[in-house]
Amino acid sequence: MKGKSLNRWVYAATGVIVLLFAGLVYAWSVLASPISEEFVQWTKAQLSLTFTIAMILFCIGCLAGGMLAGKTSSKVNVWISGVLFLAGFLIASQTQSLAVLYLGFGILGGFASGLAYNAVMSTMMAWFPDKSGLISGILLMGFGIGSFVIGKVYQAFTPAETGGWRISFKVFAVILFAVMIVCGFFFQKPGKDFEPPASRVRKTTKNQVEGLDVGPGVMLKRPSFWMYYLWAIFLSAAGLALVSQASGIAMEVGAHVNAGTIATAVGLISIMNGVGRVFFGSLFDKKGYRVTMLLDMAIFIAAGLILMAAIKSGSFSLICAGFVTGGFAYGCVTPTNSAIIRSFYGAAHYPVNFSVINTNLIIASFGSTIAGSFYDSSGSYLSTVFMILLVTVIGFFCFLGIRKP
């Protein structure tokens, strides 16, 4: 939209809507259920690889968006993502082999999601330099809750007969395309005369005083960056392992619970993931990275212990409690990625620096595949819980090496 700028919260609301739909990649746990029923010969690990591919291409799409910053407008990137979503879901709806599913949902859907994600984050961070943690949390709440909303709609309207999911995928293709095209018109960065509240105070912060506003070349040479990068990998792997195996965990414990209740329980992860993103984003602004990250790891450990007790006791209520706790903990990672990159390395190179830090998901995404393989080997989701606990403990040792420049 050209001409006079709208209130910056209107742009933020548009960003939330885009991420609400782009976040459907996180609904894979629910979307995959009827697919696995039709293709019973596919293993848990093979289906989980779809999610891993989507996460890898999400990172590549995000990186592509960062590299295109300044060359193409954010609105163009959002429109391109709409076209890719349309093609990806139409292709996935024709699945008769894993290769087609990987191409449609994994490659095209994942890339589209990453491209839209970078466009939203880079645009909205420019509008909210005074509230980087909070706005990251609000925007990413939309990204996380998207999987819950879409999962519930999918459960409610997907035809019960074998192959009914194909119709839902076609409908999603059209809806995603329409949303991205319409919302793309609302994407514009602030003009040079834009002055956010409290920005004058922010100009005296430590980063600006030291002149720390560096590109990826300098950022990648700092050991502290790599310690944070490893921390993000391990904590993301914990969250992705839970997200990808959530339906299976719920069904293992709640064998006599109906599908709607299972979907609701799994959806608790997305809801609390969204809440956690706002909470931890705001906490980062107020207390800094140390308090934020330490609290997150403590909550992840608590989630693992609750889920362990739930599986051993067969308590579905404890499963729900574990999902709430684990989803809330996973909500910390993405807003912290965004806020810490801006806080440590400045605003000028944010689109590229942000896309670089998000490549941690390429490695972390294998957490879902590894968790699926552990289940195939052990026959119990306790292996997933042990994995969550282990990677969180390793993440703590990485945390000890993080220092603000």
Secondary structure, DSSP 8 states (H G I E B T S, - for coil): --SS---HHHHHHHHHHHHHHHGGGGGHHHHHHHHHHH-TTS-HHHHHHHHHHHHHHHHHHHHHHHHHBTTB-HHHHHHHHHHHHHHHHHHHTT-SSHHHHIIIIIIIIHHHHHHHHHHHHHHHHHH-GGGHHHHHHHHHHHHHHHHHHHHHHHHHHS-SSTTHHHHHHHHHHHHHHHHHHHHHTT-----TT---TTHHHHTTSHHHHHT----HHHHTT-HHHHHHHHHHHHHHHHHHHHHHHHHHHHHHH-TTS-HHHHHHHHHHHHHHHHHHHHHHHHHHHHH-HHHHHHHHHHHHHHHHHHHHHHHHHT-HHHHHHHHHHHHHHHTTHHHHHHHHHHHHH-STTHHHHHHHHTTHHHHHTHHHHHHHHHHHHHSSTHHHHHHHHHHHHHHHHHHTT----
